[in-house]
C-alpha cells in the first residue's frame, strides 16, 4: 500500500499520542537532563505547536489534521487540558485556538557576535505532566483502536493515521502485542495504521533507533516493543536517512532506551507529512 494519499481539508489525517503517565515517569532521564514526564510534555507541546504552524495559511489554520493525546497511568483518558479537556480528537485549528495556558520560557539564541543571549518566548501548553499509578498499556491501545476505528469509518480514504506510544516501563495490564496488532490491522484505502513506539531511558546504555531486527536488542521488553511497531513507510525512511540514520526496508518505527534528544528527533521524523496540500 502506497501511503501517498493527499492530506487536505477535504481529506485530513490524524495523529494520536499515547503517553505513559505511570509513577516512574517522574524519574530523571538516564544521565540527567530533567524528569521524563516534564521533558516529554515539553516535546509533545512543541510538536503540537509546530503542527499548527505547518497548517497555518493566510486565512488561518487549515484542518489538515486532527490530534489526540491519551495519557495512561492511574487512568486512561484524554490528556489535553483547558477547553479541550476530555476530547479524544480535536481539529488542529481548534487546538491552535485553545491552549490550556501560555507560559513564558527562556531560550538561548545567537547574538550575532559568536555568543548566546537569553530570550523570553511564549510557550503554549496543551498537555501537562502527571506521574501516578501503573502502566495500563493494553487499555490505552484498546482505546486508541476505538478512536482510530471511528475516524477511519468517517475518513476511509485518508492518509493512514499515525499512533505514537511513549513509555518507560512494561505494561501492567497484560501483554500488549495483541492490542498493538489490532491497531496496526486498521487501514484506510491508502494503507494500514502506523504504530510507532518510543522507550525512555532511566539509565545509560545502548540506544537503538529505527532497528531492522530484534536480534541485537538487549531484553524481552525491547523485543516486545519492536514487534509492536510498524515498518517505516518509504517517505519516513527517506526522512530518517536525511537525518543521518542508517535505515533499511526492515526498519521499524521504534526507538529503544531513548533520551529526550532522540525523542524529539523521532517525533519530528515520524510526523512529517508526505503529501500535504
Buried (B, 14 or more C-beta within 10 A) or exposed (E): EEBEBBBBEEBBBBBBBBBBBBBBBBBBBBEEEEBBBBBBBBBBBBBBBEBBEBBBEEEEBBBBBBBBBBBBBBBBBBBBBEEBEEBBBBBBBBBBBBBBEEEEEEEEEEEEEEEEEEEEEEBBBBBBBBBEBBBBBBBBBBBBBEBBBEBBEEBEEBBBBBBBBBBBBBBBBEEBBEBBEBBBEBBBEBBBBBBBBBBBBBEEEEBBBBBBEBEEBEEEBBBBBBBBBBBBBEBBBBBBBEEEBEBEEEBBBBBBBBBBEBBBBBBBBBBBBBBBE
